[in-house]
Structure formats: structure tokens, C-alpha cells
Amino acid sequence: MLFFLDNLESSIGLAGQLAANLRLQIVSGKLGDGEKLSENSLAAQFGSSRGPVREALKMLEFEGLVSLSKQGAIVRGLTEKELGQLYDVRYMLEGYCLKHLDLAKIPYLADKMEVIVDRMALALKHRDDEEFSRQDIQFHNLPFEYMDQRFIRQFWENIQGLYQTVLYIGTKRRFEHGEFDYKNEVVEKHRNLIASLRTGEWPVIEEALRGHFSKMSWMDKDTL
């Protein structure tokens, strides 16, 4: 099972797990653009009935990763433009979330973020790409847990699985390429974002968030 599904198995169900595995194969390029997917073959591969496979493919169609027709499912993959758009949407959602946080909650959020970044630094020291990704994902999920706006959370949940997969693949390839200095920069950018958050001043937070995304998103994109 994928590491970021560890705590979600009971809530996402079998179809969600199948979608997560297929999403990983598509984003990583193991399933190429234009490749045809057979419900029967996938059911046999995952040891499931066709029902969960069909549901998983519908989830991926919603994300634009496959196209469904009477002839079957065809892999679409992510274009460079779409990958950039994914990061743009994430930036907008996370920015809105941070801008509208209850000021009284910020100290608690920042304290939890500090713990997560310390874990990221430790994972980097031990060259553990999965743990680094796990903590990075948790860092960016956390503000949405403090957000009292259900529609923003719903928008986030619609792209969360895809974004997490992209982040994981990008991080894994950075580690494989030995780009640890770059990941040290990522850790420091997370710390800078926390420091800006503690000020409670949106212009300061916005500047830190923009700096965090502008370089990180496009550089990580190049590893996919």
C-alpha cells in the first residue's frame, strides 16, 4: 500500500486504493499516455472484482488521467501545462486557507508545523524519501484541518490524491538523483513559511508562500 494511504484504508475503500495505485503508475510514467487499460486485466492484477476497478477508473477520469469510452479506458497522463495548473490551484487554495485562518489558531498550527519540518530534516539526513514525502504532505494538509470553510476543504480533497502522488514521485526522483542540497532548501523554505505565519500578517505570509511555490513547484515538475 502507498505510504500516504496508511491512515486512510478504511475511509477510501478498495476502489480508492486501486485508483491510488493506478495514479502512481500513470504519474510515474509506468503506464504511458495512450495505453489501454482492461478492467479484466486490472481486476486480475489487483485480485479484485471488476466493480472496484470500474469505480477506480471513474475516479481517475474525474482527475483527467484516463478517458473512458465503450472501447475501454485510455491513459491520458499529465501534460506539462496541466502539471503547472495543478500547482497553481494548490497555491491558490493553500493561500486562501492561510489568509483566512483564525488568528487564535495560528500558534498551535505553527507549533505542529515545526514538529513536521524537524521530521522532514531528519528524514533528509537519513535519505528516506518516503518519510520526507510523508511529512511534506502532512505539512501542507495541516492548514486545511484548521480551516473552517468546508468548500475549500472539498476543493482540496478533489486534487489531494493527484497532488500527493506528484509530490511523492518528484521527491523520490530528487533523492535518486542525489539532489539533497535542493531538498535542504525546501526544508528551509518550510521553516520560513512557519516564521511568516507566526507574524499573523498576510503580506508577509503571502511573500513566503509565493517564494516557497515559485521555485519548488517548477523544479520538482522537471523531475517528472
Backbone torsions as a table, in degrees:
resi	resn	phi	psi	omega
1	MET	NA	144.1	178.5
2	LEU	-65.2	141.7	-173.1
3	PHE	-59.4	-32.8	-177.3
4	PHE	-83.0	5.8	172.7
5	LEU	-103.8	0.6	-174.5
6	ASP	-51.1	-43.3	-175.5
7	ASN	-99.2	8.6	-175.1
8	LEU	-117.3	-0.1	-171.4
9	GLU	-53.1	-44.9	-175.9
10	SER	-72.1	-26.5	-174.2
11	SER	-91.0	-30.5	-175.6
12	ILE	-91.4	-19.1	177.7
13	GLY	74.5	175.3	-176.8
14	LEU	-62.9	-42.6	-179.3
15	ALA	-60.6	-39.9	178.4
16	GLY	-64.4	-38.6	177.9
17	GLN	-66.9	-41.7	177.6
18	LEU	-63.9	-42.1	178.5
19	ALA	-61.9	-40.0	-179.8
20	ALA	-63.8	-41.7	178.8
21	ASN	-66.5	-43.1	178.7
22	LEU	-67.5	-38.6	178.2
23	ARG	-59.7	-42.9	179.1
24	LEU	-62.0	-42.1	-179.8
25	GLN	-66.7	-35.5	-179.9
26	ILE	-72.4	-48.4	-178.0
27	VAL	-64.3	-36.0	-179.6
28	SER	-78.1	-12.8	179.3
29	GLY	92.2	1.7	178.3
30	LYS	-66.9	-31.1	170.5
31	LEU	-107.6	113.4	-172.3
32	GLY	-83.3	159.2	178.2
33	ASP	-58.1	129.5	179.9
34	GLY	91.3	-7.6	-179.7
35	GLU	-70.5	138.8	-179.3
36	LYS	-91.1	136.3	-179.8
37	LEU	-111.5	130.4	-180.0
38	SER	-101.5	128.9	177.9
39	GLU	-59.0	-41.5	-179.0
40	ASN	-64.0	-44.3	-179.4
41	SER	-65.4	-41.6	179.8
42	LEU	-67.1	-39.8	178.0
43	ALA	-61.0	-42.1	178.4
44	ALA	-66.9	-40.6	-179.0
45	GLN	-62.2	-42.1	-176.0
46	PHE	-96.0	-1.3	179.6
47	GLY	65.5	42.5	-176.9
48	SER	-131.6	173.2	172.8
49	SER	-81.2	174.2	-178.0
50	ARG	-74.0	-23.6	-178.0
51	GLY	-56.5	-56.5	178.5
52	PRO	-61.7	-33.8	177.9
53	VAL	-64.8	-44.9	179.7
54	ARG	-61.5	-41.0	179.3
55	GLU	-66.7	-39.6	178.7
56	ALA	-62.9	-41.2	179.4
57	LEU	-65.2	-34.4	177.0
58	LYS	-66.0	-37.2	176.7
59	MET	-61.9	-43.2	-178.7
60	LEU	-71.3	-30.6	175.3
61	GLU	-65.1	-40.7	177.7
62	PHE	-58.9	-35.3	179.8
63	GLU	-83.4	-7.5	179.4
64	GLY	83.6	13.6	-177.9
65	LEU	-88.7	-20.0	174.6
66	VAL	-137.8	158.7	173.1
67	SER	-120.2	128.5	-176.6
68	LEU	-103.2	138.0	176.5
69	SER	-150.2	-178.5	178.3
70	LYS	-64.0	-22.3	-179.1
71	GLN	-82.9	-8.4	179.7
72	GLY	123.7	-163.8	-178.7
73	ALA	-103.0	132.6	179.2
74	ILE	-118.7	130.3	179.7
75	VAL	-69.0	131.8	176.7
76	ARG	-103.7	-37.1	-177.9
77	GLY	72.4	-174.2	-179.8
78	LEU	-112.5	129.1	173.3
79	THR	-82.5	164.8	177.3
80	GLU	-59.7	-40.5	179.3
81	LYS	-62.9	-44.0	-178.9
82	GLU	-66.5	-35.8	178.2
83	LEU	-64.2	-41.3	175.9
84	GLY	-63.4	-39.5	179.1
85	GLN	-65.8	-36.1	178.1
86	LEU	-60.4	-44.6	178.6
87	TYR	-68.1	-35.0	177.8
88	ASP	-62.3	-43.8	-179.8
89	VAL	-65.9	-43.1	178.0
90	ARG	-60.5	-41.9	178.5
91	TYR	-61.0	-44.6	-179.2
92	MET	-64.6	-44.2	-179.0
93	LEU	-66.2	-45.2	-178.8
94	GLU	-67.9	-37.3	177.6
95	GLY	-63.1	-45.2	178.2
96	TYR	-60.3	-43.1	-178.8
97	CYS	-60.0	-49.7	-177.8
98	LEU	-67.3	-35.1	-178.8
99	LYS	-67.7	-30.8	-174.1
100	HIS	-107.5	17.5	176.1
101	LEU	-66.9	146.4	171.1
102	ASP	-66.2	123.2	-176.2
103	LEU	-57.5	-30.5	-179.5
104	ALA	-68.1	-23.1	-178.0
105	LYS	-87.4	-16.2	-173.3
106	ILE	-59.1	-45.1	179.7
107	PRO	-58.1	-40.4	179.8
108	TYR	-67.5	-42.1	178.2
109	LEU	-63.0	-46.1	-178.8
110	ALA	-62.6	-39.6	178.9
111	ASP	-62.3	-42.6	179.2
112	LYS	-66.9	-37.8	178.2
113	MET	-63.9	-37.5	178.6
114	GLU	-60.0	-43.0	179.3
115	VAL	-62.5	-42.6	-179.6
116	ILE	-63.6	-43.1	-179.2
117	VAL	-66.5	-35.9	175.2
118	ASP	-60.6	-39.0	178.1
119	ARG	-68.4	-36.4	175.6
120	MET	-61.2	-44.5	-179.8
121	ALA	-62.9	-39.5	178.9
122	LEU	-66.6	-42.3	178.3
123	ALA	-62.5	-38.7	178.3
124	LEU	-64.9	-41.5	178.3
125	LYS	-58.6	-37.8	-178.7
126	HIS	-93.3	6.2	177.3
127	ARG	56.9	41.3	-177.9
128	ASP	-103.2	95.6	-175.0
129	ASP	-66.9	-35.4	-179.4
130	GLU	-66.9	-44.6	-179.9
131	GLU	-68.2	-37.4	177.1
132	PHE	-60.7	-45.8	179.9
133	SER	-65.3	-41.7	-179.8
134	ARG	-57.1	-47.0	-178.1
135	GLN	-71.9	-36.5	178.1
136	ASP	-62.2	-44.1	178.3
137	ILE	-63.1	-44.2	180.0
138	GLN	-62.7	-37.6	178.9
139	PHE	-57.1	-46.7	-175.6
140	HIS	-83.5	-17.4	174.0
141	ASN	-78.0	-31.1	-170.5
142	LEU	-56.4	-46.0	-178.8
143	PRO	-58.1	-31.6	-179.4
144	PHE	-69.0	-24.7	177.3
145	GLU	-72.8	-21.9	179.9
146	TYR	-97.4	1.2	-174.5
147	MET	-92.1	122.8	179.6
148	ASP	-94.1	63.2	-178.5
149	GLN	-152.9	96.6	-170.2
150	ARG	-65.2	-29.5	-178.1
151	PHE	-70.4	-37.6	175.7
152	ILE	-63.5	-42.2	178.1
153	ARG	-62.8	-38.0	178.7
154	GLN	-65.1	-43.1	177.3
155	PHE	-60.1	-43.0	-179.7
156	TRP	-63.0	-43.8	-178.9
157	GLU	-62.5	-28.1	179.5
158	ASN	-67.9	-28.3	-179.5
159	ILE	-112.1	-2.3	-172.7
160	GLN	-58.8	-48.0	-178.0
161	GLY	-61.8	-43.4	180.0
162	LEU	-66.6	-44.9	-179.9
163	TYR	-62.5	-44.1	-179.4
164	GLN	-60.5	-39.3	179.4
165	THR	-65.9	-43.4	178.1
166	VAL	-62.0	-43.8	-179.8
167	LEU	-62.5	-44.0	-178.7
168	TYR	-62.8	-47.2	-179.4
169	ILE	-63.5	-42.7	179.0
170	GLY	-61.3	-44.1	179.7
171	THR	-65.2	-44.6	-179.1
172	LYS	-58.5	-42.4	-178.4
173	ARG	-72.9	-32.7	174.4
174	ARG	-61.4	-44.1	179.5
175	PHE	-64.9	-43.0	-179.9
176	GLU	-62.3	-32.5	179.4
177	HIS	-84.8	-0.7	177.9
178	GLY	72.2	26.2	-176.8
179	GLU	-89.6	62.8	-174.5
180	PHE	-80.2	-27.2	175.8
181	ASP	-63.1	-40.4	178.1
182	TYR	-62.6	-42.2	-179.9
183	LYS	-68.5	-29.0	172.0
184	ASN	-62.7	-38.6	176.4
185	GLU	-62.8	-39.1	178.7
186	VAL	-61.7	-43.5	178.1
187	VAL	-59.2	-45.3	-179.7
188	GLU	-65.7	-34.2	176.7
189	LYS	-65.9	-35.2	175.1
190	HIS	-64.9	-42.7	178.9
191	ARG	-63.5	-39.3	179.4
192	ASN	-64.3	-37.9	178.8
193	LEU	-64.8	-40.3	178.1
194	ILE	-63.0	-45.4	-179.9
195	ALA	-59.9	-40.4	179.4
196	SER	-67.8	-36.9	179.9
197	LEU	-63.5	-37.1	-179.0
198	ARG	-65.3	-22.3	178.0
199	THR	-70.8	-25.9	-177.9
200	GLY	71.7	10.4	-177.6
201	GLU	-105.8	117.5	-174.5
202	TRP	-58.9	-43.8	179.8
203	PRO	-57.5	-36.8	178.9
204	VAL	-69.5	-44.1	179.2
205	ILE	-63.4	-43.8	-178.6
206	GLU	-61.2	-42.1	179.7
207	GLU	-63.4	-42.7	179.0
208	ALA	-66.2	-39.9	180.0
209	LEU	-66.0	-42.4	179.4
210	ARG	-62.1	-43.1	178.7
211	GLY	-65.0	-36.5	179.9
212	HIS	-65.2	-41.4	-176.0
213	PHE	-82.9	-39.7	-169.9
214	SER	-58.3	-44.6	-179.0
215	LYS	-86.3	-46.0	-174.0
216	MET	-61.9	-44.1	-174.4
217	SER	-64.9	-49.0	-175.7
218	TRP	-72.1	-33.5	178.1
219	MET	-71.1	-40.3	177.2
220	ASP	-65.8	-33.9	178.7
221	LYS	-58.3	-37.3	-176.2
222	ASP	-67.9	-13.5	179.6
223	THR	-89.5	-4.3	-176.5
224	LEU	-91.0	NA	NA
